[in-house]
Amino acid sequence: LTFIGILIEVSLWCYIGYFFGQDPGDIANIIKTILLIFGVITAGIVITLVKFRASGQEA
């Protein structure tokens, strides 16, 4: 799970760099960035739930 989380973070940072690399300060990119932040939060919640379920099954 740790390696998967690292891969997800790296890919998310690549997307963020891609959006910022197009037109920094553009309204559309600001909206995309906000959506990405919400996506990161959602992914973090999902990963935490998966970890809790995995630890629960192991125990």
mmCIF file of the N, C-alpha and C atoms, coordinates in Angstrom:
data_MODEL
# 
_entry.id   MODEL 
# 
loop_
_atom_site.group_PDB 
_atom_site.id 
_atom_site.type_symbol 
_atom_site.label_atom_id 
_atom_site.label_alt_id 
_atom_site.label_comp_id 
_atom_site.label_asym_id 
_atom_site.label_entity_id 
_atom_site.label_seq_id 
_atom_site.pdbx_PDB_ins_code 
_atom_site.Cartn_x 
_atom_site.Cartn_y 
_atom_site.Cartn_z 
_atom_site.occupancy 
_atom_site.B_iso_or_equiv 
_atom_site.pdbx_formal_charge 
_atom_site.auth_seq_id 
_atom_site.auth_comp_id 
_atom_site.auth_asym_id 
_atom_site.auth_atom_id 
_atom_site.pdbx_PDB_model_num 
ATOM 1   N N  . LEU A 1 1  ? 0.833   -1.203 0.000   1.00 0.00 ? 1  LEU A N  1 
ATOM 2   C CA . LEU A 1 1  ? 0.000   0.000  0.000   1.00 0.00 ? 1  LEU A CA 1 
ATOM 3   C C  . LEU A 1 1  ? 0.867   1.252  0.000   1.00 0.00 ? 1  LEU A C  1 
ATOM 4   N N  . THR A 1 2  ? 2.035   1.172  0.658   1.00 0.00 ? 2  THR A N  1 
ATOM 5   C CA . THR A 1 2  ? 2.886   2.362  0.708   1.00 0.00 ? 2  THR A CA 1 
ATOM 6   C C  . THR A 1 2  ? 3.396   2.721  -0.676  1.00 0.00 ? 2  THR A C  1 
ATOM 7   N N  . PHE A 1 3  ? 3.834   1.702  -1.426  1.00 0.00 ? 3  PHE A N  1 
ATOM 8   C CA . PHE A 1 3  ? 4.356   1.968  -2.774  1.00 0.00 ? 3  PHE A CA 1 
ATOM 9   C C  . PHE A 1 3  ? 3.247   2.500  -3.676  1.00 0.00 ? 3  PHE A C  1 
ATOM 10  N N  . ILE A 1 4  ? 2.030   1.949  -3.519  1.00 0.00 ? 4  ILE A N  1 
ATOM 11  C CA . ILE A 1 4  ? 0.900   2.424  -4.329  1.00 0.00 ? 4  ILE A CA 1 
ATOM 12  C C  . ILE A 1 4  ? 0.622   3.891  -4.006  1.00 0.00 ? 4  ILE A C  1 
ATOM 13  N N  . GLY A 1 5  ? 0.664   4.226  -2.714  1.00 0.00 ? 5  GLY A N  1 
ATOM 14  C CA . GLY A 1 5  ? 0.431   5.611  -2.318  1.00 0.00 ? 5  GLY A CA 1 
ATOM 15  C C  . GLY A 1 5  ? 1.481   6.543  -2.899  1.00 0.00 ? 5  GLY A C  1 
ATOM 16  N N  . ILE A 1 6  ? 2.736   6.095  -2.886  1.00 0.00 ? 6  ILE A N  1 
ATOM 17  C CA . ILE A 1 6  ? 3.819   6.911  -3.449  1.00 0.00 ? 6  ILE A CA 1 
ATOM 18  C C  . ILE A 1 6  ? 3.602   7.105  -4.944  1.00 0.00 ? 6  ILE A C  1 
ATOM 19  N N  . LEU A 1 7  ? 3.210   6.034  -5.644  1.00 0.00 ? 7  LEU A N  1 
ATOM 20  C CA . LEU A 1 7  ? 2.962   6.133  -7.087  1.00 0.00 ? 7  LEU A CA 1 
ATOM 21  C C  . LEU A 1 7  ? 1.829   7.108  -7.361  1.00 0.00 ? 7  LEU A C  1 
ATOM 22  N N  . ILE A 1 8  ? 0.766   7.043  -6.546  1.00 0.00 ? 8  ILE A N  1 
ATOM 23  C CA . ILE A 1 8  ? -0.367  7.955  -6.734  1.00 0.00 ? 8  ILE A CA 1 
ATOM 24  C C  . ILE A 1 8  ? 0.082   9.396  -6.515  1.00 0.00 ? 8  ILE A C  1 
ATOM 25  N N  . GLU A 1 9  ? 0.875   9.623  -5.467  1.00 0.00 ? 9  GLU A N  1 
ATOM 26  C CA . GLU A 1 9  ? 1.341   10.988 -5.186  1.00 0.00 ? 9  GLU A CA 1 
ATOM 27  C C  . GLU A 1 9  ? 2.200   11.516 -6.322  1.00 0.00 ? 9  GLU A C  1 
ATOM 28  N N  . VAL A 1 10 ? 3.112   10.670 -6.832  1.00 0.00 ? 10 VAL A N  1 
ATOM 29  C CA . VAL A 1 10 ? 3.988   11.101 -7.923  1.00 0.00 ? 10 VAL A CA 1 
ATOM 30  C C  . VAL A 1 10 ? 3.173   11.449 -9.159  1.00 0.00 ? 10 VAL A C  1 
ATOM 31  N N  . SER A 1 11 ? 2.194   10.598 -9.492  1.00 0.00 ? 11 SER A N  1 
ATOM 32  C CA . SER A 1 11 ? 1.379   10.864 -10.683 1.00 0.00 ? 11 SER A CA 1 
ATOM 33  C C  . SER A 1 11 ? 0.555   12.137 -10.495 1.00 0.00 ? 11 SER A C  1 
ATOM 34  N N  . LEU A 1 12 ? 0.056   12.362 -9.267  1.00 0.00 ? 12 LEU A N  1 
ATOM 35  C CA . LEU A 1 12 ? -0.717  13.577 -9.006  1.00 0.00 ? 12 LEU A CA 1 
ATOM 36  C C  . LEU A 1 12 ? 0.161   14.810 -9.158  1.00 0.00 ? 12 LEU A C  1 
ATOM 37  N N  . TRP A 1 13 ? 1.409   14.737 -8.641  1.00 0.00 ? 13 TRP A N  1 
ATOM 38  C CA . TRP A 1 13 ? 2.316   15.873 -8.782  1.00 0.00 ? 13 TRP A CA 1 
ATOM 39  C C  . TRP A 1 13 ? 2.643   16.125 -10.242 1.00 0.00 ? 13 TRP A C  1 
ATOM 40  N N  . CYS A 1 14 ? 2.721   15.031 -11.049 1.00 0.00 ? 14 CYS A N  1 
ATOM 41  C CA . CYS A 1 14 ? 2.977   15.192 -12.486 1.00 0.00 ? 14 CYS A CA 1 
ATOM 42  C C  . CYS A 1 14 ? 1.818   15.926 -13.140 1.00 0.00 ? 14 CYS A C  1 
ATOM 43  N N  . TYR A 1 15 ? 0.581   15.576 -12.742 1.00 0.00 ? 15 TYR A N  1 
ATOM 44  C CA . TYR A 1 15 ? -0.586  16.266 -13.294 1.00 0.00 ? 15 TYR A CA 1 
ATOM 45  C C  . TYR A 1 15 ? -0.568  17.741 -12.904 1.00 0.00 ? 15 TYR A C  1 
ATOM 46  N N  . ILE A 1 16 ? -0.241  18.010 -11.623 1.00 0.00 ? 16 ILE A N  1 
ATOM 47  C CA . ILE A 1 16 ? -0.207  19.400 -11.160 1.00 0.00 ? 16 ILE A CA 1 
ATOM 48  C C  . ILE A 1 16 ? 0.835   20.189 -11.949 1.00 0.00 ? 16 ILE A C  1 
ATOM 49  N N  . GLY A 1 17 ? 2.017   19.609 -12.145 1.00 0.00 ? 17 GLY A N  1 
ATOM 50  C CA . GLY A 1 17 ? 3.059   20.274 -12.922 1.00 0.00 ? 17 GLY A CA 1 
ATOM 51  C C  . GLY A 1 17 ? 2.625   20.482 -14.355 1.00 0.00 ? 17 GLY A C  1 
ATOM 52  N N  . TYR A 1 18 ? 1.862   19.523 -14.889 1.00 0.00 ? 18 TYR A N  1 
ATOM 53  C CA . TYR A 1 18 ? 1.381   19.642 -16.273 1.00 0.00 ? 18 TYR A CA 1 
ATOM 54  C C  . TYR A 1 18 ? 0.417   20.812 -16.398 1.00 0.00 ? 18 TYR A C  1 
ATOM 55  N N  . PHE A 1 19 ? -0.513  20.931 -15.439 1.00 0.00 ? 19 PHE A N  1 
ATOM 56  C CA . PHE A 1 19 ? -1.485  22.020 -15.487 1.00 0.00 ? 19 PHE A CA 1 
ATOM 57  C C  . PHE A 1 19 ? -0.802  23.376 -15.317 1.00 0.00 ? 19 PHE A C  1 
ATOM 58  N N  . PHE A 1 20 ? 0.128   23.451 -14.358 1.00 0.00 ? 20 PHE A N  1 
ATOM 59  C CA . PHE A 1 20 ? 0.809   24.725 -14.115 1.00 0.00 ? 20 PHE A CA 1 
ATOM 60  C C  . PHE A 1 20 ? 1.728   25.074 -15.273 1.00 0.00 ? 20 PHE A C  1 
ATOM 61  N N  . GLY A 1 21 ? 2.226   24.063 -15.990 1.00 0.00 ? 21 GLY A N  1 
ATOM 62  C CA . GLY A 1 21 ? 3.148   24.308 -17.088 1.00 0.00 ? 21 GLY A CA 1 
ATOM 63  C C  . GLY A 1 21 ? 2.459   24.900 -18.307 1.00 0.00 ? 21 GLY A C  1 
ATOM 64  N N  . GLN A 1 22 ? 1.132   24.729 -18.420 1.00 0.00 ? 22 GLN A N  1 
ATOM 65  C CA . GLN A 1 22 ? 0.428   25.244 -19.589 1.00 0.00 ? 22 GLN A CA 1 
ATOM 66  C C  . GLN A 1 22 ? 0.313   26.769 -19.521 1.00 0.00 ? 22 GLN A C  1 
ATOM 67  N N  . ASP A 1 23 ? -0.536  27.249 -18.625 1.00 0.00 ? 23 ASP A N  1 
ATOM 68  C CA . ASP A 1 23 ? -0.737  28.699 -18.487 1.00 0.00 ? 23 ASP A CA 1 
ATOM 69  C C  . ASP A 1 23 ? -0.930  29.035 -17.017 1.00 0.00 ? 23 ASP A C  1 
ATOM 70  N N  . PRO A 1 24 ? 0.140   29.356 -16.301 1.00 0.00 ? 24 PRO A N  1 
ATOM 71  C CA . PRO A 1 24 ? 0.019   29.684 -14.873 1.00 0.00 ? 24 PRO A CA 1 
ATOM 72  C C  . PRO A 1 24 ? -0.849  30.921 -14.667 1.00 0.00 ? 24 PRO A C  1 
ATOM 73  N N  . GLY A 1 25 ? -1.732  30.869 -13.677 1.00 0.00 ? 25 GLY A N  1 
ATOM 74  C CA . GLY A 1 25 ? -2.579  32.009 -13.377 1.00 0.00 ? 25 GLY A CA 1 
ATOM 75  C C  . GLY A 1 25 ? -3.859  32.017 -14.181 1.00 0.00 ? 25 GLY A C  1 
ATOM 76  N N  . ASP A 1 26 ? -4.009  31.064 -15.102 1.00 0.00 ? 26 ASP A N  1 
ATOM 77  C CA . ASP A 1 26 ? -5.237  31.020 -15.888 1.00 0.00 ? 26 ASP A CA 1 
ATOM 78  C C  . ASP A 1 26 ? -6.382  30.512 -15.015 1.00 0.00 ? 26 ASP A C  1 
ATOM 79  N N  . ILE A 1 27 ? -7.588  31.048 -15.251 1.00 0.00 ? 27 ILE A N  1 
ATOM 80  C CA . ILE A 1 27 ? -8.739  30.673 -14.421 1.00 0.00 ? 27 ILE A CA 1 
ATOM 81  C C  . ILE A 1 27 ? -9.017  29.177 -14.539 1.00 0.00 ? 27 ILE A C  1 
ATOM 82  N N  . ALA A 1 28 ? -8.942  28.663 -15.762 1.00 0.00 ? 28 ALA A N  1 
ATOM 83  C CA . ALA A 1 28 ? -9.221  27.240 -15.963 1.00 0.00 ? 28 ALA A CA 1 
ATOM 84  C C  . ALA A 1 28 ? -8.237  26.378 -15.182 1.00 0.00 ? 28 ALA A C  1 
ATOM 85  N N  . ASN A 1 29 ? -6.969  26.777 -15.171 1.00 0.00 ? 29 ASN A N  1 
ATOM 86  C CA . ASN A 1 29 ? -5.966  26.002 -14.445 1.00 0.00 ? 29 ASN A CA 1 
ATOM 87  C C  . ASN A 1 29 ? -6.165  26.111 -12.941 1.00 0.00 ? 29 ASN A C  1 
ATOM 88  N N  . ILE A 1 30 ? -6.641  27.281 -12.481 1.00 0.00 ? 30 ILE A N  1 
ATOM 89  C CA . ILE A 1 30 ? -6.931  27.421 -11.054 1.00 0.00 ? 30 ILE A CA 1 
ATOM 90  C C  . ILE A 1 30 ? -8.046  26.454 -10.666 1.00 0.00 ? 30 ILE A C  1 
ATOM 91  N N  . ILE A 1 31 ? -9.083  26.367 -11.527 1.00 0.00 ? 31 ILE A N  1 
ATOM 92  C CA . ILE A 1 31 ? -10.189 25.446 -11.254 1.00 0.00 ? 31 ILE A CA 1 
ATOM 93  C C  . ILE A 1 31 ? -9.677  24.008 -11.261 1.00 0.00 ? 31 ILE A C  1 
ATOM 94  N N  . LYS A 1 32 ? -8.821  23.693 -12.244 1.00 0.00 ? 32 LYS A N  1 
ATOM 95  C CA . LYS A 1 32 ? -8.267  22.336 -12.309 1.00 0.00 ? 32 LYS A CA 1 
ATOM 96  C C  . LYS A 1 32 ? -7.466  22.037 -11.052 1.00 0.00 ? 32 LYS A C  1 
ATOM 97  N N  . THR A 1 33 ? -6.703  23.014 -10.583 1.00 0.00 ? 33 THR A N  1 
ATOM 98  C CA . THR A 1 33 ? -5.890  22.801 -9.387  1.00 0.00 ? 33 THR A CA 1 
ATOM 99  C C  . THR A 1 33 ? -6.775  22.537 -8.173  1.00 0.00 ? 33 THR A C  1 
ATOM 100 N N  . ILE A 1 34 ? -7.875  23.326 -8.057  1.00 0.00 ? 34 ILE A N  1 
ATOM 101 C CA . ILE A 1 34 ? -8.798  23.122 -6.939  1.00 0.00 ? 34 ILE A CA 1 
ATOM 102 C C  . ILE A 1 34 ? -9.387  21.716 -7.003  1.00 0.00 ? 34 ILE A C  1 
ATOM 103 N N  . LEU A 1 35 ? -9.785  21.296 -8.220  1.00 0.00 ? 35 LEU A N  1 
ATOM 104 C CA . LEU A 1 35 ? -10.336 19.951 -8.380  1.00 0.00 ? 35 LEU A CA 1 
ATOM 105 C C  . LEU A 1 35 ? -9.291  18.903 -8.018  1.00 0.00 ? 35 LEU A C  1 
ATOM 106 N N  . LEU A 1 36 ? -8.022  19.158 -8.390  1.00 0.00 ? 36 LEU A N  1 
ATOM 107 C CA . LEU A 1 36 ? -6.947  18.215 -8.067  1.00 0.00 ? 36 LEU A CA 1 
ATOM 108 C C  . LEU A 1 36 ? -6.761  18.112 -6.558  1.00 0.00 ? 36 LEU A C  1 
ATOM 109 N N  . ILE A 1 37 ? -6.849  19.265 -5.858  1.00 0.00 ? 37 ILE A N  1 
ATOM 110 C CA . ILE A 1 37 ? -6.693  19.247 -4.406  1.00 0.00 ? 37 ILE A CA 1 
ATOM 111 C C  . ILE A 1 37 ? -7.789  18.394 -3.777  1.00 0.00 ? 37 ILE A C  1 
ATOM 112 N N  . PHE A 1 38 ? -9.046  18.575 -4.268  1.00 0.00 ? 38 PHE A N  1 
ATOM 113 C CA . PHE A 1 38 ? -10.139 17.755 -3.758  1.00 0.00 ? 38 PHE A CA 1 
ATOM 114 C C  . PHE A 1 38 ? -9.889  16.287 -4.082  1.00 0.00 ? 38 PHE A C  1 
ATOM 115 N N  . GLY A 1 39 ? -9.319  16.022 -5.270  1.00 0.00 ? 39 GLY A N  1 
ATOM 116 C CA . GLY A 1 39 ? -9.006  14.646 -5.653  1.00 0.00 ? 39 GLY A CA 1 
ATOM 117 C C  . GLY A 1 39 ? -7.965  14.035 -4.731  1.00 0.00 ? 39 GLY A C  1 
ATOM 118 N N  . VAL A 1 40 ? -6.956  14.841 -4.371  1.00 0.00 ? 40 VAL A N  1 
ATOM 119 C CA . VAL A 1 40 ? -5.914  14.348 -3.461  1.00 0.00 ? 40 VAL A CA 1 
ATOM 120 C C  . VAL A 1 40 ? -6.518  14.014 -2.102  1.00 0.00 ? 40 VAL A C  1 
ATOM 121 N N  . ILE A 1 41 ? -7.399  14.906 -1.605  1.00 0.00 ? 41 ILE A N  1 
ATOM 122 C CA . ILE A 1 41 ? -8.042  14.657 -0.311  1.00 0.00 ? 41 ILE A CA 1 
ATOM 123 C C  . ILE A 1 41 ? -8.878  13.386 -0.378  1.00 0.00 ? 41 ILE A C  1 
ATOM 124 N N  . THR A 1 42 ? -9.659  13.240 -1.469  1.00 0.00 ? 42 THR A N  1 
ATOM 125 C CA . THR A 1 42 ? -10.499 12.053 -1.624  1.00 0.00 ? 42 THR A CA 1 
ATOM 126 C C  . THR A 1 42 ? -9.643  10.797 -1.693  1.00 0.00 ? 42 THR A C  1 
ATOM 127 N N  . ALA A 1 43 ? -8.546  10.865 -2.462  1.00 0.00 ? 43 ALA A N  1 
ATOM 128 C CA . ALA A 1 43 ? -7.651  9.709  -2.577  1.00 0.00 ? 43 ALA A CA 1 
ATOM 129 C C  . ALA A 1 43 ? -7.062  9.354  -1.213  1.00 0.00 ? 43 ALA A C  1 
ATOM 130 N N  . GLY A 1 44 ? -6.702  10.368 -0.431  1.00 0.00 ? 44 GLY A N  1 
ATOM 131 C CA . GLY A 1 44 ? -6.154  10.118 0.902   1.00 0.00 ? 44 GLY A CA 1 
ATOM 132 C C  . GLY A 1 44 ? -7.163  9.421  1.799   1.00 0.00 ? 44 GLY A C  1 
ATOM 133 N N  . ILE A 1 45 ? -8.436  9.871  1.727   1.00 0.00 ? 45 ILE A N  1 
ATOM 134 C CA . ILE A 1 45 ? -9.486  9.237  2.529   1.00 0.00 ? 45 ILE A CA 1 
ATOM 135 C C  . ILE A 1 45 ? -9.670  7.788  2.099   1.00 0.00 ? 45 ILE A C  1 
ATOM 136 N N  . VAL A 1 46 ? -9.704  7.562  0.777   1.00 0.00 ? 46 VAL A N  1 
ATOM 137 C CA . VAL A 1 46 ? -9.894  6.199  0.260   1.00 0.00 ? 46 VAL A CA 1 
ATOM 138 C C  . VAL A 1 46 ? -8.743  5.297  0.695   1.00 0.00 ? 46 VAL A C  1 
ATOM 139 N N  . ILE A 1 47 ? -7.505  5.800  0.577   1.00 0.00 ? 47 ILE A N  1 
ATOM 140 C CA . ILE A 1 47 ? -6.332  5.007  0.968   1.00 0.00 ? 47 ILE A CA 1 
ATOM 141 C C  . ILE A 1 47 ? -6.388  4.675  2.462   1.00 0.00 ? 47 ILE A C  1 
ATOM 142 N N  . THR A 1 48 ? -6.815  5.647  3.283   1.00 0.00 ? 48 THR A N  1 
ATOM 143 C CA . THR A 1 48 ? -6.896  5.392  4.721   1.00 0.00 ? 48 THR A CA 1 
ATOM 144 C C  . THR A 1 48 ? -7.943  4.328  5.015   1.00 0.00 ? 48 THR A C  1 
ATOM 145 N N  . LEU A 1 49 ? -9.107  4.410  4.339   1.00 0.00 ? 49 LEU A N  1 
ATOM 146 C CA . LEU A 1 49 ? -10.153 3.409  4.544   1.00 0.00 ? 49 LEU A CA 1 
ATOM 147 C C  . LEU A 1 49 ? -9.659  2.033  4.123   1.00 0.00 ? 49 LEU A C  1 
ATOM 148 N N  . VAL A 1 50 ? -8.951  1.969  2.992   1.00 0.00 ? 50 VAL A N  1 
ATOM 149 C CA . VAL A 1 50 ? -8.417  0.681  2.527   1.00 0.00 ? 50 VAL A CA 1 
ATOM 150 C C  . VAL A 1 50 ? -7.428  0.122  3.546   1.00 0.00 ? 50 VAL A C  1 
ATOM 151 N N  . LYS A 1 51 ? -6.579  0.987  4.107   1.00 0.00 ? 51 LYS A N  1 
ATOM 152 C CA . LYS A 1 51 ? -5.605  0.530  5.103   1.00 0.00 ? 51 LYS A CA 1 
ATOM 153 C C  . LYS A 1 51 ? -6.328  0.000  6.341   1.00 0.00 ? 51 LYS A C  1 
ATOM 154 N N  . PHE A 1 52 ? -7.389  0.710  6.785   1.00 0.00 ? 52 PHE A N  1 
ATOM 155 C CA . PHE A 1 52 ? -8.131  0.264  7.960   1.00 0.00 ? 52 PHE A CA 1 
ATOM 156 C C  . PHE A 1 52 ? -8.792  -1.080 7.689   1.00 0.00 ? 52 PHE A C  1 
ATOM 157 N N  . ARG A 1 53 ? -9.373  -1.240 6.498   1.00 0.00 ? 53 ARG A N  1 
ATOM 158 C CA . ARG A 1 53 ? -10.028 -2.510 6.162   1.00 0.00 ? 53 ARG A CA 1 
ATOM 159 C C  . ARG A 1 53 ? -9.000  -3.631 6.086   1.00 0.00 ? 53 ARG A C  1 
ATOM 160 N N  . ALA A 1 54 ? -7.824  -3.342 5.507   1.00 0.00 ? 54 ALA A N  1 
ATOM 161 C CA . ALA A 1 54 ? -6.785  -4.366 5.380   1.00 0.00 ? 54 ALA A CA 1 
ATOM 162 C C  . ALA A 1 54 ? -6.291  -4.792 6.764   1.00 0.00 ? 54 ALA A C  1 
ATOM 163 N N  . SER A 1 55 ? -6.056  -3.821 7.651   1.00 0.00 ? 55 SER A N  1 
ATOM 164 C CA . SER A 1 55 ? -5.575  -4.145 8.994   1.00 0.00 ? 55 SER A CA 1 
ATOM 165 C C  . SER A 1 55 ? -6.659  -4.893 9.766   1.00 0.00 ? 55 SER A C  1 
ATOM 166 N N  . GLY A 1 56 ? -7.921  -4.559 9.520   1.00 0.00 ? 56 GLY A N  1 
ATOM 167 C CA . GLY A 1 56 ? -9.021  -5.250 10.189  1.00 0.00 ? 56 GLY A CA 1 
ATOM 168 C C  . GLY A 1 56 ? -9.120  -6.692 9.739   1.00 0.00 ? 56 GLY A C  1 
ATOM 169 N N  . GLN A 1 57 ? -8.906  -6.937 8.449   1.00 0.00 ? 57 GLN A N  1 
ATOM 170 C CA . GLN A 1 57 ? -8.983  -8.301 7.929   1.00 0.00 ? 57 GLN A CA 1 
ATOM 171 C C  . GLN A 1 57 ? -7.807  -9.132 8.435   1.00 0.00 ? 57 GLN A C  1 
ATOM 172 N N  . GLU A 1 58 ? -6.623  -8.513 8.510   1.00 0.00 ? 58 GLU A N  1 
ATOM 173 C CA . GLU A 1 58 ? -5.441  -9.242 8.973   1.00 0.00 ? 58 GLU A CA 1 
ATOM 174 C C  . GLU A 1 58 ? -5.602  -9.637 10.443  1.00 0.00 ? 58 GLU A C  1 
ATOM 175 N N  . ALA A 1 59 ? -6.185  -8.749 11.248  1.00 0.00 ? 59 ALA A N  1 
ATOM 176 C CA . ALA A 1 59 ? -6.381  -9.032 12.665  1.00 0.00 ? 59 ALA A CA 1 
ATOM 177 C C  . ALA A 1 59 ? -7.566  -9.996 12.819  1.00 0.00 ? 59 ALA A C  1 
# 
